[in-house]
């Protein structure tokens, strides 16, 4: 299999696994109006994920200490910073934007992060974006916006400007993370499996020391963490870990811009799962989005054939 096509499969697979992860987390949050609960679950998700990823490194016989000794310390600090940008900052901003403008508007805006990621990749990291890649990004983004974007009821949210600000912060955090991770893996010759372990570990440590202490209540958390909740979190973390491994693998092969683009298609996979499993009605928006993503993948595959 050609390396570029392998990267495309990695990127799309990461989106599919993330869609299942998203659905499980949504089930866990349903009916619970505790404001800090999403952040607490995000911490546990990243913590469990870091354990899974460490087990994966043992399976691959990678010695993390060896890579940490050989890597440039400044680059490592930058990667840790990227983990904070993409994890706690990006996710916290996303959750806050849902508070001020609702989940639909928040998701509609956040899927634009690959576009900003492409601009950052081009002008800050000098990543090669030829006409195939630019066209693929444009078509896929238009398709996803067709699926998600609507501002019919924005007047229902009096503080929508604050929500937009948080959404922009979220986009910036995720876009920077994808590009920094790509640069880190290539410049330091770090395997994607090690890079994502560093990412998840750094994210969970940041949550533990700088986020959790603000709302930690032992009794309340004990009530929330039932056996079923823990089991679902473990499952979501496992699926999320696979998604992260595939996403960083796609970024390593294809670069930050295209890796982020393919990962962002999780939005349409969530909708398709709803249609197939829950019997949700198939509408024209879903069809348009699916066709757009299909053609964007064909364009990327054509680019791959042209180069090899």
C-alpha positions, 0 to 999 in steps of 0.5 A: 500500500502506498504511504499516502493512501495509508495516511488517508486510511489512518485519518478517516479511521481516526474520525470513525473511532472518534465518532464512537468515542463522542457518542459514548461521552454524550451518553455519559453527560446526558441528564447531568447538569453539573457544570464541571462534569465535562472537564472531569470526564475529559481528565479521566478520558485522557488519564485512562488513554495515557495508560492504554498508550503506555501499554501500546509502547510496551507492546511495541518495545519502545523505550520512552526514556530513550526518546526523551534523552535524544529529543531536543528539550526545547522541542519537548517543551513545545510539544507539551505546550501543544498538548495543553493547547489541544487538550485542556485549552481547546476542549475547555474552550469548546465546552464553554462555547457550548454553554454560550451558543449551544452544541450545534453552533459550537460544533459548526464553528469548531469544524473550521479548525482544519482551515486555520490549521492549513493556513498555519501549516503554510505560513508558519511551518512552510508545509507544501500545500499544492493545488490538490490539497487546497482543493481537497480542504475547500471541498471537504470544509464546504461539505461539513459546513453544509451539514452543520452550519446554521444561524437561524436561532442565534438570537436565542443566545444573548451572549453569543459573542462570548461563545464565538470568542471561545469557539475561536480559541478552541479552533486556534488551540486544535490547529496549533496542536496538529501542526506542532505535533507534525513538526515535532515528529518530523524534526525530532524523528519521534514515532507517532506512538511516542508523540501521542503518549507524550500528548495525553500524559501532558494533558492529563497532568495539566488537568490534574494540577490546574483544572481539577483542584478548582472544583474537586469535591470528593462526595460529589465525584464519588456519587458520579463514578458508578461502576457503569460510568467507569466502564463506559469511560474505559471504553471511550478512552480505549476508542479515543486512544485508537483514534489518537494513534491513527490521527497522529499517524496520519499527521506524521505521514500527510502533514498537519493540514490534511491530518486535521482535515480527515480527522474533522470528518468525525462529524459526518460519521456521528450523523451516519451512525445515528442514521444506521443505529438509531434510525435518524432520517437521512436528509439532503445535508448529510448526502451533500456532506458525504459526497463532498468528503468522498470527492476530497478523498479521491483528490488526495488519492490522485495526488498520491498517484501523481507523486509515486 
